[in-house]
């Protein structure tokens, strides 16, 4: 039941402005490719493994191949034509064999023409389609397990992070968290992985404040949570991070290993990792197409804006970003039920009526996006190290999540800003969540903010400010708005940033069977 009496005309205007602002960026994303998109395509086609003889250490075979194709003939026509032509020309049995021959300097790549191009295109499409059928089977398997084991019995789903650096230890912590009530396990990545232009290989047992995202680590965690799901009698979801310079590749690996949610924001990497804006928008479009095919819920990162900007003054920028993320997601084929838009409980608790303001912002998001599985993020910026105050603040955060019908609740830690959480910290944090949901989980049915009260007025104010900002973005351009520091106070010009060298304008003859199959929804 709507509680804010939002004007449908204003809401429609906001969405139309977001679509208009996003349109030029969508066109840029459609007309460019990146090294990571091309690598992701070859991963769908079956290439795996790494070159352990390289002087830089284990370099994924897919990087060796794509880098060599780029050197020999460029990527403007796509990587698949040169690769599958070379595979046939050298009579090799697999892409891994081709990669080994490439590393040995035995392959010269060129863009095929005529019948050679037709044969290469056919072989590439068949190989990529096989990979996508694996993604399809994983989606069907998830649906089957959810039907058999059941979803968590109530919302919001409880989302908890593990981050030891060792995948085996992560499994132990994740299993215990699920037994204690966690519905979603997020394995946070090792610090700095978003800036690596390759995906590490194999199981990893060292990391820095997190565990490396690899295909094998994904497999290990998903298999472990399948066993725990049987034990606890509900399907436990697994989350990782499809962001950074390898966003498309990690999205593909998540689909191939049946992960359930992925962090995937359209602007996070630009703002907080200084990744080139064009690179990010191209990569996010492809990754969201993969997520849509895999049935993976994405989580966006608007909560991060409020860690650098003031949560009251910048509240409307969160709404603007949510509307832009919604449009980018829909354009890439993601339906509302897979769109986990983010927002956060980050108002300074010393601000008068801060809790009522938090309720206004949370309700606004809920009513603007009624069918989206909203992800509600806990306080971090104003956690001072006072664990007693932090525990109380997390309790208010949990109450706001229940009261405003949030879908996914990330468990807040009272030791935020003090230490990486101990198991006992997580246990206490989960107890906080359980108490609030047990004691007040149904309170939303009794909650009716006064029509002329602060909560309703504040929600209308934020929406109005969002419309005004979107109108300015339409006039100036989204890339200009990002460059001027509109979001999170970070200024990121479109011609700068990490990964800019990996962006390539598509030629008229560009071919990519992955984008074709994803656009068509085809399986062969």
Secondary structure, DSSP 8 states (H G I E B T S, - for coil): --SS---HHHHHHHHHHHHHHHHHHHHHHHHEEEHHHHHHHHHHTT---EETTSTTS-EEHHHHHHHHHHHHH-STT-HHHHHHHHHHHTT-SSHHHHHHHHHTT--------HHHHHHHHHHHHHHHHHHHHHHHHHHHHHHHHHHHH---SSSSEEEEEE--S-HHHHHHHHHHHHHTT-SEEEE---TTGGG-SS---S-----SSS----HHHHHHHHHHHHHHHHHHTS--EEEEE--GGGHHHHHHHHHHTT--EEE--SSHHHHHH-B-HHHHHHHHHHHHHHHHHHT-EEE--GGGHHHHS-TTTTHHHHHHHHHHHHHHHHHTT--GGGEE-EEE--S-TTSTTHHHHHHHHHHHHHHHTTTS--EEE---TT--S-HHHHHHHHHHHHHHHHHTT-SEEE---TTTTTSS--HHHHHHHHHHHHHHHHHHTTGGGG----TTSHHHHHHHHHHHHHHHHHHHHHHH-HHHHHHTTTTTT----TT-SBTGGGEEE--TT---HHHHHHHHT---
